[in-house]
Amino acid sequence: MTRYKKWLIGSLVISAVSIALVTCLTFNSETVEALRKIKLEYILAAVLLHIISYLIWGLRTRALCKALGYRISVLKVMEIVISSTFVAGITPSSAGGEFLRVHSLSRNRIPLGRATAIVVGERLIDAIFIFCCLPFAFYVLGDVLSDYKFDAAFLIANVLVFVLLVFFIYGVWKPEKVKHITRRLTGRLAPFFGKKTDAAISHLMEQIDREIDHFHDSVRVFFSEGKKGLLWGILYTFIFWIVDYSLLILILMGLSRTPSITTVFAAQVLLSVIMVIPATPGASGVAELGAASIFSIFVDSSILGITVLAWRALTYHMNLLVGGLVSMKMIKDTNLFKKLIGDPVESQHSA
């Protein structure tokens, strides 16, 4: 628990310092005038749109669950999705969010391997969408990109996602190889997690093999009888990103600006790639400074700081707030989070 508190505090501090830095460097008399004339109806519309994005994300997860033959209510899947945004917001590269969704789905009578296939499937569809949009982004922004110092970040993020994609495809193609590698890693690491006996380690390996088979079978189902659900998942993914990228347009309209929709979308595609780099919890600092540099293409310097502030407040801080509230409900309903992050008191007693 202490570790997660440190991550939360650290991510908020880094985010606040980054936003304060950008705002201070761009604040002037025009900024005050823009704040005085702000159109709150557009900002409220952006808030509503972000809430709608939770529903779309939940419907995507539900469609992929249904494709594998598992039915889960919209309210339950939205609870899972929203709570995961909190954990994603305080862990590098949002990794904690994926882990929590897998765990939550498995608690709703979906085998762990299939729950993993659903969550990894979501991540993969997102990655494919972003990759497909990259040529469009580079074309729209053109020569402007040559002025940035983020070329290395783009390259690293692309290579990272590509390598993960290759490993995923290889794992689906050669599940026995994955089992072999997993067995070797499990055999080495199990003693550190309390699996001291050969029988316990053997049982753990059998369980992992079973879940890998579930995962492999799930991928096969997605591309056979579950194709309809997969297509719905792809459609929801497209709608989700359109909605998510539209928030910045509403923010700028609230600041009495009329941005180019294609430019705004292209800029956010590149920013999404940068934020894949697992540098800080919730991409704090990376997101704010990256946004300030990329948004400066189409945002006046006088309102750049408050634009980044509003955008980050919606896409990050709102996730922490709403996700935290839903997580509190889950803590009351189950002992999910105790199992996820560990209970120090129980650990001491067991020791």
Secondary structure, DSSP 8 states (H G I E B T S, - for coil): -HHHHHHHHHHHHHHHHHHHHHHHHH-SHHHHHHHHT--HHHHHHHHHHHHHHHHHHHHHHHHHHHHTT----HHHHHHHHHHHHHHHTTSBTTHHHHHHHHHHHHTTT--HHHHHHHHHHHHHHHHHHHHHHHHHHHHHHGGGGGG-S-HHHHHHHHHHHHHHHHHHHHHHH-HHHHHHHHHHHHHHHGGGGT--SHHHHHHHHHHHHHHHHHHHHHHHHHTTTTHHHHHHHHHHHHHHHHHHHHHHHHHHHHTT----HHHHHHHHHHHHHHTTS-SSBTTTTHHHHHHHHHHTTTS-HHHHHHHHHHHHIIIIIHHHHHHHHHHHHHHHH-SHHHHHH--HHHHHHH-
